[in-house]
Amino acid sequence: MNRDELVAFLDEHLNVQAYPDKSSNGLQVEGKAEVERVAFAVDTTLRTIERAAKAGADMMVVHHGMIWGGLGYITGIHYRRLKALMESGINLYAAHLPLDAHPEVGNNVELLRILGIEPRGPFGEYRGLSVGFYGEFDEPQPIEKVAHIIAEKLGTTVRTYEFGEREIKTVGAVSGAGAFALEEAHRKGIDLLVTGEFTHADYLTAIDLPQSVLAAGHYKTETLGVKALMRVLREKFDVEVLFIDEPTGL
């Protein structure tokens, strides 16, 4: 597969130009012109790069890339990561908000789907665009049951904050650091916000609103999009794909 054709497909499929993002989405580091094997990962770290190289990958597609609005100084760990990419000839493609917000392969539609919920509309406004989705159960579900499903499906520890509704009908999903949507969830009458991270300040906001929240881990909630996108590439193109799992427990 020609790299530029693959990049053009990803740019269009993910609509990378539409999102005001700190991440420099798209092809961040250019490598080999021909791509036979693509590694998917949540994060760009020395470990994921080395594992991709050992697996013979020609490209990495990640949620968290190396470049966040500018290169800055290429020293220390930034130099080591870039050196590892360039020495192995691996292309690095990043999709941050575009992969959160995608209506077919995004982290947030996938979060709803593991609960058996089909998205009903956009949710989680960030810089004028929604990056999450909301939907509802056919019948209200105890918050404990919702937490159990997510914990089981993602293989993660779920922290439950039962500050609002305990019988859950409507669910809003914003993966990763999605607690910025707390007030929107409360304002729109969404019973439960499902996200990844939940900080001290988030706790205080949620309890004051009040708003019920499930926090399932930044990493785990953002494995879903890259895995869904991996399936698309496997079906559409003549390339081998693999997922590199490097959980942080956070």
N, C-alpha and C positions, 0 to 999 in steps of 0.2 A: 504494500500500500504506500502510495506517495504521501510523504508527510504533509505537504501543503494542501493536498486534497482533504486529508483527514482533519487538519486544523480548520479548513474552510467549513467543513461539515459541522464540527463542534461549535464554531463561532455562530453559525446560523441556527443550529438546533437549540443552543442554549441562549441565544439572543444576548450575547455578552455585552454588546454596546449599549444596552438599554438601562443598565444599572449604575447609579452613582455609588461607587464602591471604593473602599480604601485599597482593596486588592487590585493589582494590575492583571485583569483577567485575560485569558488567551495564552498564546505561546510566549512564555517568559524566558525560556532558554532554548536556543536552537541547537539541535544535534544532527543525527543521521537523517539523510534525505529519504531513505526508504524505511518503512516501519513494518516489522513482522510480528512483534510481540509488544503488548501494551500493559504496563503495570498500573493498577489503580490503588490509591491510598488516600487517607484523610489528610495527612500532613507531609510536608517536605522536610525531612530530617536526614542527618547523615546515615542513620540506620535504614530508613526506607530507601534512600538512594543506593546504598551498598547492597541491600537485598534485591532491588530491581536489577542492578548490574549483574549480580551473581545469577539471577534467573534469566539473563540474556535479553532483558527488555530494551527496546529501542525508544520507548516513550513512557513517561509517567503522566498520568492524569490525576490531579489532586484537588482537594477542596481548599486547602491552605497552602498557597504557593510561597515563593521566596521574596517576591517583590510587592511591597505594600505602599504604592504611591511614589516610589523612587528607590534607586539603588543605595544611596548613601555610600558608606565606606565598605570596600570589599576586603575586610580583614577578619581575623578570628574565625568564628564558626561560619560566617557568611562565605569567607574565602574557601574554607574546607568543603562546604556543600557545593559551591559552584565548581570547584576543582574536581570533585568526584563526578559531577554531572558531565563536565566537559571531557574528562579523561575517558569516560565510558561512552561518550557520544549520545547520551540519553537526552531526548527532547523533554522539556518540562512544560506541561499545559495546566493552568490553574483556572478553576471556576468556583468562585466564592458565592456571592449573593445570587448569581444566575442559577447555581445548583440548589440553593435553598428554595428559590421561588419558582422553579420550573413546574408546570402543571402536570407533567407526565412522569418525570424521573427525579423530581426534587425531594430533598430531605423531608419537607413538611407534608407533602401529599403522601409520602411513604409512611410517615409517622401516623397519620390518620388511618391509612389502609391497614396497618398492623392491628389496629383496633376494630377493623371491620367497618370503618366509616368512609364513605365517599365524600370528597370535598364539595361543599355547597357554595363557597365563595372565598375571595381573598381576605386576608387578615394580617396584622402585624406590619403597620405602616412604618417605613424607614426611609427618610429623606424623600418623601413624596410618593414612594412606590411600596406596595405590599409585598413582603417576602414570605409570608406564611399563608395558611389556609385554615378555615374552620368547617366543621360539619357536625352532625348529631347522630346519636344512637336512635334506633327505632323505639326503644324503651329506656327510661333512666336506669343507670347502672351505679352501684355503690362505688365510691372512689377507691376503695380497697381492691375491688375487682379490676378496675382500670389499671391500677398500679401493678397488680399481679400479671396482667397480660403483657404490659410493656416490659416488665422485668424479665419475663420468660422469653419473649420474642427477641429482645435485644441482648439477653445474657448480661444484665447489668443490675446494679443496686439502684432502686428508685426511692427518692426522698419525697414524702408526701406532706404538704402543708394544707391542712383542712381549715382554712380561715373563712371560706365562703360556703358554697354548696357542697354537700356530701353525697347527694344523689345526683349523678351527672347525666345531663341530657346533651348539652352542647360542649364541644371541645375545640379549642384553638391551638394550633401547633406552630411553634417557632423554634427551630432547633438551635443548638449551641447556646450563645449568650442572648437568649430571647426574652429576658425579663423586661426589656424596654416596652413590651406589649402589655404589661400588667394593667395599666390604666385603661387602655383600649379594650381589653377583655372585660373589665368591670363595666365600662361605659356601654358596651354592646350587649351586656347580659350573657356573656359566655361563661358557663359554669366552671370550666376547668382550663387552665393554661398548661400545656405540656411543653417543656423546654429542656435545656441541658444544664446550664449553670444557674446557681441561685446564691447570691451573695448576702452579706449582712444587711446592706442597704435595701436589697430586693425584699428581704424578709420583712423589714419594717414597713415598706410600701404595701406589701400584700396584706399584712395584718391590719393595717389602717383602712384599707379600701372597703370591705375585706374581699379577698380573692383567693380561691383555692388553686393550688399549683402542684404539678408533679415535675420534679427535676430528675432526669434520667442520665445525666452526664453529657458534657459537651462532646466528647469523642464518640460515644456510642450513638447519640442521636444524629451524628453526621457521617456515619458509615453507610446510611441507607441510600443517599443520592449517588455516591460513586459506584456502589454495587448495582444500582438500577441502570446507570449510564453504561456500565461495563456490559450488561446484558444487551443493550442496544447495539453497541459496537460489535459484539460477538455475532449477533444475528445479521447485521447489515454489511459488515466488511469481512474480508478474508484475512483476519488477524487473530492471533492468539491473545488471550487476556488472562490476567491473574490479579487477585486482590492481596495486598500486603497489609496485614493486620498488626498494628503497633499500638495497642490500647494503653491509655495513660491512667485509667481508673478515675479520671476527673470529668 
